[in-house]
């Protein structure tokens, strides 16, 4: 494990367990609220639950990445090239998904840049080749607009 990877997870947290627990807490907090068109609410609550559990997470809005369609999701770094993407409202974008099956069924999935671009295309209806790291940079600097 590299120094960078150790710094990302200095407390040696089981990130997948924390994400599952944060999703459980979020669903409990928002019990009865339909997920359709509620990505801003659901994924903000999820982000706050992850922060409360001391898990490094980034909230990302697609319009900040230069897309015309606004959708919100959460990225949790695992190491220098892999991230968990969490989106509790992904089901609104169609039927069960073979590529992002865990995201569709469980609300989160570990992904690389290829799956990330597939996700962005499905959510926004626009093809852009953008890396996860570039997304985080654009989000932080407000360069997507």
DASULVEN-V256874 format. One line per field, one symbol per residue. ss: DSSP state (~ for helix, > for strand, _ for the rest). psi: psi as a letter, one per 30 degrees, with the letter a starting at -180 (. if undefined). burial: + if it has 24 or more other ideal C-beta (glycine too) atoms within 12 Angstrom, else -. A space follows every 10 residues. Layout:
# DASULVEN-V256874
ss->???
psi->???
burial->???
This chain:
# DASULVEN-V256874
ss->__~~~~~~__ ____~~~~~~ ~~~~~~~~~_ ________~~ ~~~~~~~~~~ ~~_____>>> >~~~~_____ _>>>>>>___ __>>>>___~ ~~~_______ ~~~~~~_>>> >_~~~~~~~~ ~~~~______ _~~~~~~~~~ ~____
psi->kleeeeeehe ghkjeeeeee eeeeeeeeeg kfkkfkggee eefeeeeeee efghkklkkk keffgglfkk kklkkjkeaf fklkkkjfgf ffgalkkeeh eeeeefflkk laeeeeeeee eeefgkjkjk leeeeeeeee fhff.
burial->-------++- --+-+--+++ +++-++---+ ----+--+++ -++++++-++ --+-++++++ ++-++-+--- ++++++++-- -+++++++++ +-+---+--+ -+++-+++++ +---++++++ ++++---+-+ -+--++-++- ---+-
